Amino acid sequence: MTQCRFKNFNELKAVYGNASLIADDRVVFNIMGNQYRLVVRIVFTFRAIQIKWFGTHAEYDQVEVSSTEFKKKKS
């Protein structure tokens, strides 16, 4: 799957059936049987992906995924 070049969300959805489209070109993926969620922004024209958020399903229910941004944890 590393060589997939999706032109739009419908093509992505055909391969990743658990993907859901939300605001601002953001896509949510369910990971490990829906234990985790990954929110990314995909710009299909430029084949670019930005990670916006990653966490447990319980944490996902507490954030506004249409506007949340990735924050690097301090070490």
C-alpha positions in Angstrom: 0.0 0.0 0.0 3.0 2.4 0.2 2.6 3.1 -3.5 -1.1 4.0 -3.5 -1.9 7.3 -5.3 -5.4 8.1 -4.5 -7.0 10.9 -6.6 -9.9 11.5 -4.2 -11.6 10.3 -1.0 -13.7 7.7 -2.9 -10.6 5.9 -4.1 -9.1 5.9 -0.6 -12.4 4.6 0.9 -12.4 1.7 -1.6 -9.1 0.5 -0.1 -9.6 1.7 3.5 -13.2 1.0 4.2 -13.0 2.3 7.8 -12.0 5.8 6.7 -14.4 8.7 7.4 -14.3 12.1 5.8 -14.8 15.1 8.1 -14.2 18.9 7.8 -11.2 20.6 6.1 -10.2 17.6 4.0 -9.7 15.6 7.2 -10.0 11.8 7.3 -10.4 9.7 10.4 -9.0 6.1 10.4 -10.0 3.5 12.9 -7.0 1.5 14.0 -6.6 -1.8 15.9 -10.3 -2.7 15.9 -11.4 0.9 16.7 -9.2 1.1 19.8 -7.3 4.1 18.3 -8.2 6.9 15.9 -5.9 8.7 13.5 -7.0 12.1 12.1 -5.1 13.4 9.0 -5.6 16.1 6.5 -5.2 14.9 2.9 -4.7 17.1 -0.1 -5.1 14.7 -2.9 -4.0 17.2 -5.6 -0.6 17.5 -4.0 -0.5 13.9 -2.6 0.2 15.5 0.9 -0.8 14.2 4.3 -0.6 16.1 7.6 -1.1 14.3 10.9 -3.6 16.3 12.9 -4.3 14.0 15.9 -3.8 10.4 17.2 -5.2 8.8 20.3 -7.5 6.3 21.8 -11.2 6.1 20.9 -12.1 7.5 24.4 -9.7 10.5 23.8 -11.2 11.0 20.3 -14.6 11.5 21.9 -13.2 14.4 23.9 -11.6 16.5 21.1 -13.0 18.6 18.3 -11.4 16.7 15.4 -12.5 19.2 12.7 -10.1 21.8 14.2 -7.6 20.1 16.5 -3.9 20.3 15.7 -1.1 17.8 16.4 0.9 18.9 19.4 4.3 17.3 20.0 4.8 16.1 23.6 7.6 17.6 25.5 10.3 15.1 26.6 
